[in-house]
């Protein structure tokens, strides 16, 4: 999975916009977009993004787990079970 798309997904799961993320990072949303458009952002930038999103850096690259969702209000991970 493309890390850019995954960062957008994590933002959605956390209920924040990319502009909110940029504010948490202390940069403009334009600077964030430039960082994410780069072919290979610096590890330091990705660490800051993960920290601002309060997730491990590996979450920026992993596929979301199947049958789980994150509460958009509090971020709690909820497991969805199929009805038998």
C-alpha positions in Angstrom: 0.0 0.0 0.0 1.2 3.5 -0.8 2.2 5.3 2.4 0.6 8.5 1.1 -2.8 6.8 0.9 -2.3 5.1 4.2 -1.5 8.5 5.9 -4.8 9.8 4.5 -6.6 6.7 5.8 -5.1 7.1 9.3 -6.2 10.8 9.3 -9.7 9.7 8.4 -9.7 7.1 11.1 -8.6 9.7 13.6 -11.1 12.2 12.4 -8.6 14.8 11.4 -7.9 16.6 8.1 -4.5 16.9 6.5 -4.6 20.6 7.4 -5.1 19.5 11.1 -2.1 17.2 10.7 0.0 20.0 9.2 -0.9 22.2 12.2 0.1 19.4 14.6 3.4 19.2 12.8 3.9 23.0 12.9 4.0 23.3 9.1 1.6 24.6 6.5 -0.6 22.1 4.6 1.3 23.1 1.5 4.5 22.0 3.1 2.9 18.7 4.2 1.7 18.1 0.6 5.2 18.7 -0.7 6.6 16.3 1.8 4.1 13.6 0.9 4.6 14.2 -2.8 8.3 13.5 -2.6 9.3 10.1 -3.9 11.0 9.1 -0.6 10.3 11.4 2.3 12.9 11.5 5.0 12.6 9.0 7.9 12.5 12.0 10.3 9.5 13.4 8.5 7.6 10.1 8.7 8.5 9.7 12.4 7.0 13.2 13.0 3.9 12.4 11.1 3.4 9.1 13.0 4.0 10.9 16.3 1.5 13.6 15.4 -1.1 10.9 14.5 -0.2 9.0 17.7 0.5 5.7 15.8 3.6 3.6 15.3 5.5 4.5 12.2 4.7 1.0 10.8 1.0 2.0 10.7 1.9 4.4 7.9 2.8 1.4 5.7 0.7 -1.5 6.8 -2.6 -2.6 5.4 -5.5 -1.9 7.8 -6.5 -5.0 9.6 -9.5 -6.8 8.2 -12.8 -6.7 10.2 -11.7 -3.8 12.4 -12.6 -0.1 12.3 -11.5 2.8 14.3 -14.1 5.0 16.1 -13.9 8.4 14.3 -14.5 10.2 17.7 -12.0 8.5 20.0 -9.9 6.3 17.8 -10.8 3.1 19.7 -10.3 0.0 17.5 -13.4 -2.1 17.2 -13.5 -5.6 15.9 -16.4 -6.5 13.6 -17.6 -10.1 13.8 -19.9 -11.7 11.2 -23.3 -12.8 12.4 -23.5 -16.6 12.5 
